[in-house]
Amino acid sequence: MNILITGSSGQIGTNLALALLDRGHRVMGIDKRPNTWTPRIETLLLDLTADVEGLWPEGPFDAVVHLAANAKVFELVEHPRRALDNVLMLFNVLDYCRRERCPIIFGSSREVYGDIHQHVTDEDSADFVVAESPYSASKISGEAFIYSYAQCYELPYLVFRFSNVYGRYDNDLARMERVTPLFLKRIAAGEPIVVFGREKVFDFTYVDDCVEGILAGIEALCGRRVSMQTINLACGQGSTLVDLVNILALALGKPASVTYEPARVGEVTRYVADISKARELLGYAPKFPLTAGLPRYVEWSRQTGAI
């Protein structure tokens, strides 16, 4: 297969592209910055918020996986224009897919569900009326565009709602402070950390599980076995930020100096995914709960000199 990945220099994009290459597929990446992790991914440097007409790489492609986005929730509260940029990027990619009749996979987020205080969230329970933050609004808008293009142009799609993906290639703190690599680096260095919302419960997803789900989705979409579906990709287990800190400290063999503050504006405080649809349609079977995934992430970080 020939796959185009936007956001190919990011964490999920890098892992996905390498997994596809290892399986013998051709991959073309699009990103506005070079990939600092590996030279193996052929990458077109392109700002997808700009006028990109005539700048697309030569195809045809069997599918486009659109992962490019500004993804830090609180940063988009402070800089809401970045949320609009997410919508512009998706629109440019989606219209390219319409013209080329190319199936699309869209990387959405559990943020579309809002602040859900129930144990399990399935794909039908997202409230598209209330958005908790500009970031969640950008993902809701993106999904709405996807569904409208499917309706009007019969464009095949899969929407994957990711949840707190962590693991390899996820410690570029100069670009974006994500909670897991931030806590990892600071605990390893003996520096204090601040937990915003000790009561938060999240569904942390190890990147290998996430990538396996996307790979299954690509094969199913390109093979015309599954299409026009919105699917949660997560671990299916809830863990608190206190759990995250404690497991990291245990894996590092160092104590954590923690201060607790209330959750910040726009942040979801509870989400545990219902992954039964992914299991049924894609044979998805996550292998790494937080207690298994974090030690692997710590070991990778040590081997690469990240900590």
MARLUM-111752 format. One line per field, with one value per residue (C-alpha): x, y, z. Coordinates in steps of 0.5 Angstrom, whole numbers, plus 500, padded with zeros to 3 digits. Layout:
<nodes>
x	c(X,...)
y	c(Y,...)
z	c(Z,...)
</nodes>
This chain:
<nodes>
x	c(500,502,500,500,501,500,503,509,514,510,509,504,506,513,511,506,510,516,511,508,515,517,511,514,509,511,510,510,510,507,509,511,518,523,523,528,527,529,531,527,521,520,517,515,515,509,504,497,494,497,494,497,494,499,504,501,506,505,500,496,495,491,489,491,492,491,494,497,494,496,494,496,489,491,495,489,485,491,492,485,487,491,484,482,489,487,480,484,489,483,479,485,487,480,478,485,482,475,479,483,478,482,480,482,483,482,486,480,480,477,476,470,466,467,468,464,463,461,465,465,464,462,462,455,455,459,455,457,453,458,465,470,475,477,481,475,471,477,476,468,469,474,469,463,467,469,461,459,464,462,455,456,461,461,468,470,473,475,475,479,478,485,486,493,497,504,511,517,518,514,519,520,518,521,515,510,509,505,504,507,514,514,513,518,523,522,522,528,532,529,525,518,512,505,499,493,487,489,482,483,482,484,485,492,494,501,503,504,497,495,499,496,489,491,494,488,484,488,488,480,479,483,480,473,471,470,468,464,466,468,472,475,482,485,487,480,482,482,488,489,495,497,497,502,506,507,508,513,517,517,520,525,527,526,521,517,516,509,504,497,493,486,484,485,480,478,481,477,477,475,475,475,473,469,473,468,467,475,475,469,471,478,480,483,486,491,497,500,496,499,503,506,507,510,516,517,517,522,527,527,528,534,537,536,539,532,533)
y	c(500,507,511,519,521,528,530,525,528,527,522,518,519,517,511,509,511,506,501,501,502,495,492,493,499,506,512,519,524,531,536,543,541,536,529,529,522,518,519,514,517,521,528,534,540,544,548,545,552,555,555,548,548,545,543,536,530,525,520,516,514,508,512,519,519,526,526,534,538,543,538,541,543,548,552,552,555,561,561,559,561,554,551,554,552,545,546,549,543,538,542,542,535,533,537,534,527,529,531,525,520,518,514,518,516,522,522,525,525,523,531,531,527,533,532,525,523,516,510,508,513,509,513,515,519,525,531,536,542,543,543,544,547,550,544,540,544,543,536,536,541,536,530,534,536,528,526,532,530,522,524,529,526,519,519,513,515,512,517,514,518,517,518,520,516,516,512,513,519,523,527,533,538,544,544,541,540,533,531,524,526,532,528,523,528,532,526,523,529,530,536,538,537,540,535,539,535,529,527,526,519,518,512,512,509,506,508,501,499,506,504,497,500,505,499,495,501,502,495,495,501,500,493,496,491,497,504,510,509,512,508,509,507,507,502,501,502,508,511,517,522,520,513,516,519,513,508,513,514,506,505,510,508,515,519,524,531,533,539,538,544,544,542,548,551,547,540,534,531,524,519,511,509,503,500,494,497,497,490,488,491,491,485,491,488,493,489,495,497,503,498,495,501,506,502,500,508,509,504,507,514,511,508,514,519,522,522)
z	c(500,499,505,506,513,516,522,521,525,531,536,533,526,527,530,525,519,522,523,516,513,517,514,507,505,502,506,505,511,511,517,518,521,520,524,529,531,524,517,514,513,507,509,505,509,508,513,512,514,508,501,499,492,487,493,495,494,488,489,488,495,498,504,508,515,518,525,524,530,535,541,548,551,556,550,546,551,552,544,541,534,534,535,528,525,526,523,517,516,516,511,506,507,507,500,497,499,496,489,489,491,497,503,510,517,522,528,533,541,547,548,544,549,554,562,562,570,568,568,560,554,548,541,541,547,545,546,539,543,548,547,554,550,543,542,543,539,533,534,534,528,524,525,523,516,515,516,511,506,507,506,500,496,499,501,505,512,519,525,531,538,541,549,552,548,551,549,544,541,546,550,545,551,547,542,547,554,555,562,561,558,563,569,567,565,572,576,573,574,582,580,583,579,579,578,576,579,583,582,574,571,564,559,558,551,550,543,540,542,538,532,532,532,526,522,523,521,515,512,514,510,504,504,504,510,515,513,515,522,529,533,540,541,548,553,556,563,568,572,576,575,582,579,573,578,582,577,574,580,581,574,575,582,585,589,586,589,588,589,587,584,582,574,569,565,559,562,562,569,567,561,560,553,551,546,544,537,536,538,534,528,528,532,537,543,547,551,555,561,565,569,563,558,563,564,557,556,561,559,552,555,558,552,548,553,554,561)
</nodes>
